[in-house]
Amino acid sequence: MFKVKDKELVLPGQVLGENVLAGAYCFKENDLVFSSVRGIVKTDRKFVKVIPFDGKYVPKGGDIVIGIIEGNSTGGWFVDLNSGYTGYMRGEEVTRNPMQEDLSRYYNIGDRFTAKVVEVNEIYKCNLINPWKLKGGSIINISPKKVPRVIGKQKSMINMLRDKTRCKIVVGQNGRIWLNDDDPDRIKFAVKIIKIIEEKAHTPGLTDKIGNLIDEELKNNEKFYKKFYKN
């Protein structure tokens, strides 16, 4: 029997159920199951788990991430992934002859790019492929656990954000978000909205609420509205 409702916010040590199966971020004592973190409950028949609000990014194959070059090696680069894991990108991703070329022609320390995670090993290293350099713009960090809410079901949230803010937005599964636009006010506005999404990630019907919030804020500031939607 569950002691909480599906999608309810729970705290560490809170009782989730009795005589149920314990999933991720739960622990069991006798017949009771408790949450080990602060997060959102997911229940399914006699199974319960918690999706934590906080925590570092743990990469898995297929993830699209935003990386930052933090060092060079012979034939490749070490990449900061906002994680306890170290990313590595081989020079073959950008040239056929990485051992014979100056790889700084392609990426230097501090350069930012998107890439796909293809392999994670037992010593916390992962390989990256298909890089695409991010030029200009700004990067903000959110909790990796909140990324699915920023993207939304079938990309509903991120598509709405791009349409209404007019910004280019790229979301990495590792909690980094890149934004770019010629008008810095649009970027600031988009960042503000993304931070609200992160804060309200547990709220049902969030996409519609955020869309209404954006419309309301723009309509309440006619000068900004005209500037915001200038051609």
C-alpha positions as CSV (number, residue, x, y, z in Angstrom):
1,M,0.0,0.0,0.0
2,F,1.3,3.4,-1.0
3,K,1.6,6.2,1.6
4,V,2.0,8.9,-1.1
5,K,0.4,9.8,-4.4
6,D,2.1,9.5,-7.8
7,K,4.1,12.6,-8.7
8,E,4.0,13.8,-5.1
9,L,7.0,15.8,-3.8
10,V,8.8,13.8,-1.0
11,L,11.7,14.4,1.3
12,P,14.6,12.2,2.5
13,G,13.3,9.7,5.1
14,Q,9.7,10.1,4.1
15,V,7.6,6.8,4.1
16,L,6.5,6.0,0.6
17,G,4.7,2.7,1.1
18,E,4.3,-0.5,3.0
19,N,4.8,-4.0,1.5
20,V,5.7,-2.5,-1.9
21,L,8.9,-2.9,-4.0
22,A,11.6,-0.3,-3.6
23,G,13.1,1.2,-6.7
24,A,15.7,3.9,-7.4
25,Y,16.6,6.3,-4.5
26,C,14.5,4.3,-2.0
27,F,15.5,2.1,0.9
28,K,13.5,-0.5,2.8
29,E,13.3,-1.2,6.5
30,N,11.1,-4.2,7.6
31,D,8.0,-3.7,5.5
32,L,8.3,0.0,5.0
33,V,9.9,1.8,2.0
34,F,11.5,5.3,2.5
35,S,12.8,7.9,0.1
36,S,16.5,8.5,0.3
37,V,16.4,11.9,-1.5
38,R,14.3,14.9,-2.2
39,G,12.3,14.4,-5.4
40,I,9.2,13.3,-7.2
41,V,7.6,9.9,-6.5
42,K,6.7,7.5,-9.4
43,T,4.4,4.6,-8.5
44,D,3.4,1.7,-10.6
45,R,1.3,-1.1,-9.2
46,K,3.4,-2.4,-6.3
47,F,6.6,-0.6,-7.3
48,V,7.8,2.8,-6.2
49,K,10.8,5.0,-7.1
50,V,11.9,8.6,-6.7
51,I,13.3,10.9,-9.3
52,P,15.7,13.2,-7.4
53,F,15.8,16.9,-7.8
54,D,19.5,17.3,-7.4
55,G,22.6,15.5,-8.3
56,K,25.5,15.5,-10.9
57,Y,25.0,14.2,-14.4
58,V,25.7,10.5,-15.0
59,P,26.2,9.9,-18.7
60,K,24.7,7.1,-20.7
61,G,25.0,6.0,-24.3
62,G,22.9,8.1,-26.7
63,D,22.8,11.3,-24.5
64,I,23.3,14.6,-26.3
65,V,25.5,16.8,-24.0
66,I,27.2,20.2,-24.1
67,G,30.9,19.8,-23.4
68,I,33.7,22.3,-22.7
69,I,37.3,21.4,-23.8
70,E,39.5,21.3,-20.7
71,G,42.6,19.7,-22.0
72,N,44.5,18.2,-25.0
73,S,46.0,14.8,-25.4
74,T,47.9,13.1,-28.2
75,G,45.2,12.7,-30.8
76,G,42.2,14.1,-28.9
77,W,40.7,16.2,-26.2
78,F,39.5,15.9,-22.6
79,V,36.1,17.3,-22.0
80,D,34.3,18.8,-19.0
81,L,30.8,17.4,-18.9
82,N,29.5,19.0,-15.7
83,S,29.8,15.5,-14.2
84,G,32.0,13.2,-12.1
85,Y,32.8,11.5,-15.4
86,T,35.5,12.6,-17.8
87,G,34.6,13.0,-21.4
88,Y,37.0,12.2,-24.3
89,M,36.7,13.1,-27.9
90,R,39.1,11.6,-30.5
91,G,40.7,13.7,-33.2
92,E,39.2,11.4,-35.8
93,E,35.9,13.2,-35.1
94,V,37.2,16.3,-37.0
95,T,40.1,15.1,-39.2
96,R,41.4,11.9,-40.9
97,N,44.9,12.4,-39.7
98,P,44.8,13.6,-36.0
99,M,48.4,12.5,-35.3
100,Q,49.7,14.6,-38.1
101,E,47.7,17.8,-37.6
102,D,47.6,20.6,-35.1
103,L,44.3,19.8,-33.4
104,S,44.0,23.3,-32.0
105,R,42.9,24.3,-35.5
106,Y,39.6,22.7,-34.6
107,Y,39.1,22.9,-30.8
108,N,41.0,24.8,-28.0
109,I,40.6,24.8,-24.3
110,G,37.4,26.6,-23.4
111,D,35.6,25.8,-26.6
112,R,32.0,24.7,-26.2
113,F,30.2,22.1,-28.4
114,T,27.5,19.5,-28.5
115,A,28.3,15.9,-28.9
116,K,26.8,12.4,-28.5
117,V,27.8,10.0,-25.7
118,V,28.6,6.6,-27.2
119,E,30.5,4.7,-24.5
120,V,30.8,4.8,-20.7
121,N,33.3,2.6,-19.0
122,E,33.8,1.3,-15.4
123,I,36.4,4.0,-14.6
124,Y,34.0,6.9,-15.2
125,K,35.1,7.9,-18.6
126,C,33.0,8.3,-21.7
127,N,33.6,8.8,-25.4
128,L,32.0,11.5,-27.5
129,I,31.2,11.6,-31.2
130,N,29.5,14.0,-33.7
131,P,30.7,17.3,-32.3
132,W,29.1,20.6,-33.3
133,K,30.8,23.8,-32.1
134,L,28.7,26.4,-30.3
135,K,29.9,29.9,-31.4
136,G,29.0,32.9,-29.3
137,G,25.9,32.9,-27.0
138,S,25.7,32.1,-23.4
139,I,25.6,28.8,-21.3
140,I,23.6,28.4,-18.1
141,N,23.5,25.4,-15.8
142,I,20.4,23.7,-14.4
143,S,20.0,20.4,-12.5
144,P,20.4,17.5,-14.9
145,K,17.3,16.0,-13.3
146,K,15.2,19.0,-14.5
147,V,16.3,18.7,-18.2
148,P,13.3,16.5,-19.2
149,R,11.0,19.3,-18.0
150,V,12.8,21.9,-20.0
151,I,12.5,19.7,-23.1
152,G,8.9,18.5,-22.4
153,K,6.9,15.6,-23.8
154,Q,7.7,15.3,-27.6
155,K,9.8,18.5,-27.2
156,S,6.7,20.5,-26.4
157,M,8.4,22.8,-23.9
158,I,11.6,23.5,-25.8
159,N,9.8,24.1,-29.0
160,M,7.4,26.6,-27.3
161,L,10.4,28.4,-25.7
162,R,12.2,28.7,-29.0
163,D,9.1,30.0,-30.7
164,K,8.0,32.5,-28.0
165,T,11.5,33.8,-27.0
166,R,12.9,33.8,-30.6
167,C,16.2,32.5,-29.2
168,K,18.3,29.7,-30.4
169,I,18.3,27.2,-27.6
170,V,20.3,23.9,-27.3
171,V,19.7,21.7,-24.2
172,G,22.3,19.2,-23.1
173,Q,21.3,16.1,-21.0
174,N,24.1,17.1,-18.6
175,G,22.3,20.2,-17.4
176,R,23.9,22.8,-19.7
177,I,21.8,25.0,-21.9
178,W,23.2,27.2,-24.7
179,L,21.3,30.3,-25.8
180,N,22.0,32.7,-28.6
181,D,20.4,35.8,-30.1
182,D,21.4,39.2,-31.5
183,D,19.4,40.9,-28.7
184,P,20.8,40.3,-25.2
185,D,17.4,41.2,-23.7
186,R,15.8,38.2,-25.4
187,I,18.5,35.9,-23.9
188,K,18.0,37.4,-20.4
189,F,14.2,36.8,-20.8
190,A,14.7,33.2,-21.9
191,V,17.1,32.5,-19.0
192,K,14.6,33.9,-16.6
193,I,11.9,31.6,-18.0
194,I,14.1,28.5,-17.9
195,K,15.0,29.1,-14.3
196,I,11.3,29.3,-13.5
197,I,10.8,25.9,-15.3
198,E,13.6,24.5,-13.2
199,E,12.1,25.8,-10.0
200,K,8.5,24.6,-10.8
201,A,9.6,21.3,-12.5
202,H,7.2,19.3,-10.2
203,T,4.2,21.3,-11.3
204,P,1.5,19.5,-13.4
205,G,0.6,21.1,-16.7
206,L,3.8,23.2,-16.7
207,T,4.1,23.8,-20.5
208,D,0.7,25.6,-20.7
209,K,1.4,27.6,-17.5
210,I,4.8,28.7,-18.8
211,G,3.3,29.7,-22.2
212,N,0.7,31.8,-20.5
213,L,3.3,33.4,-18.2
214,I,5.4,34.4,-21.2
215,D,2.4,35.9,-23.0
216,E,1.3,37.8,-19.8
217,E,4.8,39.2,-19.1
218,L,5.2,40.5,-22.7
219,K,1.7,42.0,-22.8
220,N,2.3,43.8,-19.5
221,N,5.3,45.5,-20.9
222,E,4.3,47.1,-24.3
223,K,7.8,48.7,-24.9
224,F,9.6,45.4,-24.3
225,Y,6.9,43.5,-26.3
226,K,7.6,45.7,-29.4
227,K,11.3,45.3,-29.0
228,F,11.1,41.6,-28.3
229,Y,9.2,40.9,-31.5
230,K,11.0,43.3,-33.7
231,N,12.0,41.9,-37.2
